[in-house]
Amino acid sequence: MDQLLREAVLRIADALDRLAPPPPTPVDLAAADAFVWQAEALRLDPVVKVSRVAIGLLRGIERQKALLLDNTLRFARGFPANNAMLWGARGMGKSSLVKAAHAAAIEAAPGSLVLIEIHREDIGSLPELLRQVRGNSRRCLIFCDDLSFEREDADYKALKSVLEGGIEGRPANVLFYATSNRRHLMPREMIENERSTAINPSEATEEKVSLSDRFGQWIGFHNCDQDTFFAMVEGYAEALRLPIEPGALRAEAVEWSMTRGARSGRVAWQFIQDLAGRLGVRA
């Protein structure tokens, strides 16, 4: 009987082993300078070529560039730096600046800094990502684009504990950058509703709003005026050596922005892409 029981237990154990998911592939951060976190598979996929714009082409955001680049370079060189929140107007270069700052950092200190993109819907798996990169010799800049939270979304608690809380704390080799159109990462009506329905309104909203306080560096982006828009367009045109007179360039840029109903770095780049195609210039 004991032998039969032992064999049955072994068969059950073997069946459970077959059902269990395979262990995650060991992280090799030397494989690339950029990765995308795949939360379901618990692995990092290397990115051969990052889609980005050179930092010198980003116009109209000189102050923002200086702040983020200085913070990123200090971190890449092993000095203290802050988590950063880039918030504000759409299309003004928030995510482009993060990727450009990373490129500038690895140019200044080759092999020092890895860019890891995590998708908004995978924020809940952030603790596992940190576990995998903790203690690695390479420094990791974890980046989440268009980060925000809606009603009944509890993922912000995981992010808040990772940024500063938790018994382990944030790994020394990790920094977190995020972009958002919202300063406090959640809609104003959600915050106001919490205030109006809570027994203690201030305490009800403090936990949610305090998430933004975990970012030591706040960098605001605002809608640009026409002169700034022209500077963006002219910078791109000069970099691509587009054969067009300045007056004609500005006139076409104004018309393009009017059809889009906005002026921003994204609109300027879209215009230049269209213009380059019409002029037969490869961007």
Contacts in CASP RR format, 6 or more apart in sequence:
PFRMAT RR
TARGET T0000
AUTHOR 0000-0000-0000
METHOD contacts of the structure
MODEL  1
MDQLLREAVLRIADALDRLAPPPPTPVDLAAADAFVWQAEALRLDPVVKV
SRVAIGLLRGIERQKALLLDNTLRFARGFPANNAMLWGARGMGKSSLVKA
AHAAAIEAAPGSLVLIEIHREDIGSLPELLRQVRGNSRRCLIFCDDLSFE
REDADYKALKSVLEGGIEGRPANVLFYATSNRRHLMPREMIENERSTAIN
PSEATEEKVSLSDRFGQWIGFHNCDQDTFFAMVEGYAEALRLPIEPGALR
AEAVEWSMTRGARSGRVAWQFIQDLAGRLGVRA
24 41 0 8 1.000
24 42 0 8 1.000
24 43 0 8 1.000
24 132 0 8 1.000
25 43 0 8 1.000
27 43 0 8 1.000
27 44 0 8 1.000
27 132 0 8 1.000
27 133 0 8 1.000
27 136 0 8 1.000
29 35 0 8 1.000
29 44 0 8 1.000
29 114 0 8 1.000
29 133 0 8 1.000
29 136 0 8 1.000
29 138 0 8 1.000
29 140 0 8 1.000
30 138 0 8 1.000
31 46 0 8 1.000
32 46 0 8 1.000
32 47 0 8 1.000
32 48 0 8 1.000
32 114 0 8 1.000
33 50 0 8 1.000
33 102 0 8 1.000
33 106 0 8 1.000
33 111 0 8 1.000
33 113 0 8 1.000
33 114 0 8 1.000
33 115 0 8 1.000
34 46 0 8 1.000
34 47 0 8 1.000
34 50 0 8 1.000
34 102 0 8 1.000
34 114 0 8 1.000
34 115 0 8 1.000
34 116 0 8 1.000
34 117 0 8 1.000
35 44 0 8 1.000
35 45 0 8 1.000
35 46 0 8 1.000
35 47 0 8 1.000
35 114 0 8 1.000
35 115 0 8 1.000
35 116 0 8 1.000
35 117 0 8 1.000
36 44 0 8 1.000
36 45 0 8 1.000
36 47 0 8 1.000
36 116 0 8 1.000
36 117 0 8 1.000
37 43 0 8 1.000
37 44 0 8 1.000
37 116 0 8 1.000
37 117 0 8 1.000
37 118 0 8 1.000
37 119 0 8 1.000
37 122 0 8 1.000
37 125 0 8 1.000
37 129 0 8 1.000
37 142 0 8 1.000
38 44 0 8 1.000
38 45 0 8 1.000
39 118 0 8 1.000
39 119 0 8 1.000
39 122 0 8 1.000
39 124 0 8 1.000
39 125 0 8 1.000
39 128 0 8 1.000
42 125 0 8 1.000
42 128 0 8 1.000
42 132 0 8 1.000
44 116 0 8 1.000
44 129 0 8 1.000
44 132 0 8 1.000
47 117 0 8 1.000
50 99 0 8 1.000
50 102 0 8 1.000
50 103 0 8 1.000
50 115 0 8 1.000
51 99 0 8 1.000
52 96 0 8 1.000
52 99 0 8 1.000
52 100 0 8 1.000
52 103 0 8 1.000
53 96 0 8 1.000
53 99 0 8 1.000
53 100 0 8 1.000
53 269 0 8 1.000
54 100 0 8 1.000
54 103 0 8 1.000
54 239 0 8 1.000
55 65 0 8 1.000
55 69 0 8 1.000
55 97 0 8 1.000
55 100 0 8 1.000
55 101 0 8 1.000
55 103 0 8 1.000
55 104 0 8 1.000
56 100 0 8 1.000
57 235 0 8 1.000
57 236 0 8 1.000
57 239 0 8 1.000
58 65 0 8 1.000
58 93 0 8 1.000
58 96 0 8 1.000
58 97 0 8 1.000
58 100 0 8 1.000
59 228 0 8 1.000
59 231 0 8 1.000
59 232 0 8 1.000
59 235 0 8 1.000
59 265 0 8 1.000
60 224 0 8 1.000
60 228 0 8 1.000
60 231 0 8 1.000
60 232 0 8 1.000
61 92 0 8 1.000
61 93 0 8 1.000
61 97 0 8 1.000
61 221 0 8 1.000
64 86 0 8 1.000
64 97 0 8 1.000
64 219 0 8 1.000
64 220 0 8 1.000
64 221 0 8 1.000
65 97 0 8 1.000
65 101 0 8 1.000
67 217 0 8 1.000
67 219 0 8 1.000
68 84 0 8 1.000
68 86 0 8 1.000
68 97 0 8 1.000
68 98 0 8 1.000
68 101 0 8 1.000
68 217 0 8 1.000
68 219 0 8 1.000
69 101 0 8 1.000
69 104 0 8 1.000
69 105 0 8 1.000
71 81 0 8 1.000
71 82 0 8 1.000
71 84 0 8 1.000
71 217 0 8 1.000
72 81 0 8 1.000
72 101 0 8 1.000
72 102 0 8 1.000
72 104 0 8 1.000
72 105 0 8 1.000
72 113 0 8 1.000
72 141 0 8 1.000
73 104 0 8 1.000
73 105 0 8 1.000
73 108 0 8 1.000
73 109 0 8 1.000
74 80 0 8 1.000
74 81 0 8 1.000
75 81 0 8 1.000
75 105 0 8 1.000
75 113 0 8 1.000
75 139 0 8 1.000
75 141 0 8 1.000
75 175 0 8 1.000
76 105 0 8 1.000
76 106 0 8 1.000
76 108 0 8 1.000
76 109 0 8 1.000
76 112 0 8 1.000
76 113 0 8 1.000
76 139 0 8 1.000
77 108 0 8 1.000
77 109 0 8 1.000
77 112 0 8 1.000
78 112 0 8 1.000
78 139 0 8 1.000
81 175 0 8 1.000
82 175 0 8 1.000
82 215 0 8 1.000
82 216 0 8 1.000
82 217 0 8 1.000
83 163 0 8 1.000
83 175 0 8 1.000
83 176 0 8 1.000
83 177 0 8 1.000
83 214 0 8 1.000
83 215 0 8 1.000
83 216 0 8 1.000
83 217 0 8 1.000
84 175 0 8 1.000
84 176 0 8 1.000
84 177 0 8 1.000
84 178 0 8 1.000
84 215 0 8 1.000
84 216 0 8 1.000
84 217 0 8 1.000
84 218 0 8 1.000
84 219 0 8 1.000
85 177 0 8 1.000
85 178 0 8 1.000
85 179 0 8 1.000
85 180 0 8 1.000
85 185 0 8 1.000
85 212 0 8 1.000
85 215 0 8 1.000
85 216 0 8 1.000
85 217 0 8 1.000
85 218 0 8 1.000
85 219 0 8 1.000
86 94 0 8 1.000
86 95 0 8 1.000
86 97 0 8 1.000
86 98 0 8 1.000
86 177 0 8 1.000
86 178 0 8 1.000
86 179 0 8 1.000
86 180 0 8 1.000
86 219 0 8 1.000
86 220 0 8 1.000
86 221 0 8 1.000
87 94 0 8 1.000
87 179 0 8 1.000
87 180 0 8 1.000
87 181 0 8 1.000
87 182 0 8 1.000
87 183 0 8 1.000
87 218 0 8 1.000
87 219 0 8 1.000
87 220 0 8 1.000
87 221 0 8 1.000
88 94 0 8 1.000
88 180 0 8 1.000
88 181 0 8 1.000
88 182 0 8 1.000
88 183 0 8 1.000
88 220 0 8 1.000
88 221 0 8 1.000
88 222 0 8 1.000
89 181 0 8 1.000
89 221 0 8 1.000
89 222 0 8 1.000
89 223 0 8 1.000
89 224 0 8 1.000
89 264 0 8 1.000
90 181 0 8 1.000
90 264 0 8 1.000
90 266 0 8 1.000
91 264 0 8 1.000
91 265 0 8 1.000
91 266 0 8 1.000
91 267 0 8 1.000
92 221 0 8 1.000
92 222 0 8 1.000
92 223 0 8 1.000
92 224 0 8 1.000
92 264 0 8 1.000
92 265 0 8 1.000
92 266 0 8 1.000
93 221 0 8 1.000
93 264 0 8 1.000
93 265 0 8 1.000
93 266 0 8 1.000
94 145 0 8 1.000
94 179 0 8 1.000
94 221 0 8 1.000
95 143 0 8 1.000
95 145 0 8 1.000
95 146 0 8 1.000
95 179 0 8 1.000
98 115 0 8 1.000
98 141 0 8 1.000
98 143 0 8 1.000
98 145 0 8 1.000
98 177 0 8 1.000
98 179 0 8 1.000
99 115 0 8 1.000
99 143 0 8 1.000
102 113 0 8 1.000
102 115 0 8 1.000
102 141 0 8 1.000
105 112 0 8 1.000
105 113 0 8 1.000
106 112 0 8 1.000
106 113 0 8 1.000
111 138 0 8 1.000
112 138 0 8 1.000
112 139 0 8 1.000
113 138 0 8 1.000
113 139 0 8 1.000
113 140 0 8 1.000
113 141 0 8 1.000
114 138 0 8 1.000
114 139 0 8 1.000
114 140 0 8 1.000
114 141 0 8 1.000
115 141 0 8 1.000
115 143 0 8 1.000
116 129 0 8 1.000
116 133 0 8 1.000
116 140 0 8 1.000
116 141 0 8 1.000
116 142 0 8 1.000
116 143 0 8 1.000
117 143 0 8 1.000
117 144 0 8 1.000
117 145 0 8 1.000
118 125 0 8 1.000
118 126 0 8 1.000
118 129 0 8 1.000
118 142 0 8 1.000
118 143 0 8 1.000
118 144 0 8 1.000
119 144 0 8 1.000
120 144 0 8 1.000
120 145 0 8 1.000
120 146 0 8 1.000
120 147 0 8 1.000
120 148 0 8 1.000
123 144 0 8 1.000
123 147 0 8 1.000
123 155 0 8 1.000
123 156 0 8 1.000
123 158 0 8 1.000
123 159 0 8 1.000
124 155 0 8 1.000
124 158 0 8 1.000
124 159 0 8 1.000
126 142 0 8 1.000
126 158 0 8 1.000
126 159 0 8 1.000
126 162 0 8 1.000
127 158 0 8 1.000
127 161 0 8 1.000
127 162 0 8 1.000
129 142 0 8 1.000
130 162 0 8 1.000
130 170 0 8 1.000
130 171 0 8 1.000
130 174 0 8 1.000
133 140 0 8 1.000
133 171 0 8 1.000
133 173 0 8 1.000
133 174 0 8 1.000
134 168 0 8 1.000
134 171 0 8 1.000
134 173 0 8 1.000
134 174 0 8 1.000
135 171 0 8 1.000
135 172 0 8 1.000
135 173 0 8 1.000
136 173 0 8 1.000
137 173 0 8 1.000
138 173 0 8 1.000
139 173 0 8 1.000
139 174 0 8 1.000
139 175 0 8 1.000
140 171 0 8 1.000
140 173 0 8 1.000
140 174 0 8 1.000
140 175 0 8 1.000
141 175 0 8 1.000
141 177 0 8 1.000
142 174 0 8 1.000
142 175 0 8 1.000
142 176 0 8 1.000
142 177 0 8 1.000
143 176 0 8 1.000
143 177 0 8 1.000
143 178 0 8 1.000
144 176 0 8 1.000
144 177 0 8 1.000
144 178 0 8 1.000
144 179 0 8 1.000
145 178 0 8 1.000
145 179 0 8 1.000
146 179 0 8 1.000
146 180 0 8 1.000
146 181 0 8 1.000
147 178 0 8 1.000
147 179 0 8 1.000
147 180 0 8 1.000
147 185 0 8 1.000
148 180 0 8 1.000
148 181 0 8 1.000
148 182 0 8 1.000
148 185 0 8 1.000
148 186 0 8 1.000
148 187 0 8 1.000
149 155 0 8 1.000
149 156 0 8 1.000
149 185 0 8 1.000
149 186 0 8 1.000
149 208 0 8 1.000
150 186 0 8 1.000
150 187 0 8 1.000
150 190 0 8 1.000
151 190 0 8 1.000
151 193 0 8 1.000
156 185 0 8 1.000
156 186 0 8 1.000
156 208 0 8 1.000
156 211 0 8 1.000
159 211 0 8 1.000
159 214 0 8 1.000
160 210 0 8 1.000
160 211 0 8 1.000
160 214 0 8 1.000
162 169 0 8 1.000
162 170 0 8 1.000
162 176 0 8 1.000
163 170 0 8 1.000
163 176 0 8 1.000
163 211 0 8 1.000
163 214 0 8 1.000
163 215 0 8 1.000
164 170 0 8 1.000
164 214 0 8 1.000
170 176 0 8 1.000
176 215 0 8 1.000
178 185 0 8 1.000
178 215 0 8 1.000
183 212 0 8 1.000
183 218 0 8 1.000
184 191 0 8 1.000
184 208 0 8 1.000
184 209 0 8 1.000
184 211 0 8 1.000
184 212 0 8 1.000
185 211 0 8 1.000
185 212 0 8 1.000
186 208 0 8 1.000
190 208 0 8 1.000
191 205 0 8 1.000
191 208 0 8 1.000
191 209 0 8 1.000
194 201 0 8 1.000
194 204 0 8 1.000
194 205 0 8 1.000
194 208 0 8 1.000
195 201 0 8 1.000
195 202 0 8 1.000
195 204 0 8 1.000
195 205 0 8 1.000
197 204 0 8 1.000
198 204 0 8 1.000
198 205 0 8 1.000
212 218 0 8 1.000
223 262 0 8 1.000
223 263 0 8 1.000
223 264 0 8 1.000
224 232 0 8 1.000
224 263 0 8 1.000
224 264 0 8 1.000
224 265 0 8 1.000
225 263 0 8 1.000
226 254 0 8 1.000
226 263 0 8 1.000
228 263 0 8 1.000
229 253 0 8 1.000
229 257 0 8 1.000
229 263 0 8 1.000
229 264 0 8 1.000
229 265 0 8 1.000
229 267 0 8 1.000
229 268 0 8 1.000
230 250 0 8 1.000
230 253 0 8 1.000
232 265 0 8 1.000
232 268 0 8 1.000
232 269 0 8 1.000
233 249 0 8 1.000
233 250 0 8 1.000
233 253 0 8 1.000
233 268 0 8 1.000
233 271 0 8 1.000
233 272 0 8 1.000
234 246 0 8 1.000
234 249 0 8 1.000
236 268 0 8 1.000
236 269 0 8 1.000
236 272 0 8 1.000
237 244 0 8 1.000
237 249 0 8 1.000
237 272 0 8 1.000
237 275 0 8 1.000
240 272 0 8 1.000
240 276 0 8 1.000
240 281 0 8 1.000
240 283 0 8 1.000
241 281 0 8 1.000
242 249 0 8 1.000
242 272 0 8 1.000
242 275 0 8 1.000
242 276 0 8 1.000
242 279 0 8 1.000
242 281 0 8 1.000
243 279 0 8 1.000
243 281 0 8 1.000
244 252 0 8 1.000
244 275 0 8 1.000
244 279 0 8 1.000
249 275 0 8 1.000
252 271 0 8 1.000
252 275 0 8 1.000
253 268 0 8 1.000
253 271 0 8 1.000
256 267 0 8 1.000
256 270 0 8 1.000
256 271 0 8 1.000
256 274 0 8 1.000
257 263 0 8 1.000
257 267 0 8 1.000
257 271 0 8 1.000
260 267 0 8 1.000
260 270 0 8 1.000
272 283 0 8 1.000
273 283 0 8 1.000
276 282 0 8 1.000
276 283 0 8 1.000
277 283 0 8 1.000
END
